[in-house]
Amino acid sequence: MTDKKSPSGGKRQATTREDRLKAALKANLARRKAQSRARSASDTPRDGEGETPRTAGNED
C-alpha cells in the first residue's frame, strides 16, 4: 500500500498539470474574448439600423 514515486516523475507530472491548466486558461480567455466581440458587434447599430428618422410621426 505504499506508493513508489520516482523523484523525476512528480516533477514531470506537476509540469504537465500546469501545462494543461495553462492551455485551458488560454482557451477560456480566447472564448470569452470572442463572445465579448460578438456581443459588442451585435449591440452597435450598423449604418442607419436602430435609428429612428427625425421626421417619423411628425407629419404636420
N, C-alpha and C positions, 0 to 999 in steps of 0.2 A: 503494500500500500504506500510505498514511498515513490514519489515521482523523481525520476532521474532527468535532470535538466542540464544540458551542456551550457557552459558559460556563454558561448557564442550564439546559441540557439535563442536565448532570451532576448539578447540584443537585436538579433535579426527579426524576431517576432515583433518587438516593440517598433522597429522602423517600418515594418510592413503595415502595422496598425496605424501608425502616423501617416504613412503614405495613403492608406485608404481613407482616413479622416480628411486629409488634405484634399484629396480628389473629390470627396463627397461635398466638402465645403465649397470648393470651386464650382462644382456643378450646380449646387444650390444657389450660389450667388449669381451665376450666369442665368439661371432660370428666373430668378427674381428680377434681375435687370431687364430681361426680355418681357416679362409680364408688365413691368413698370412702363417700358417703352410702348407696349401695345395699348395700355390704358391711356397714357398721355396722348397718343396719336388718335385714339378714338374720342377723347374728350374735346380736343381742339377742333372747332368747325373749319371746314375747308372753304375755299373761295365762295362766299355767299351762303353756305349752308348754315342753318341755325340762326340766321339773322332775319329779322322782320323788316320789311320795307317801311320807310318812314311815313309813307302815304297810306298804308294799309288801314282801312277803317275810317279814314278821314277824306271822304269823297264829297265834301261840301262844296 
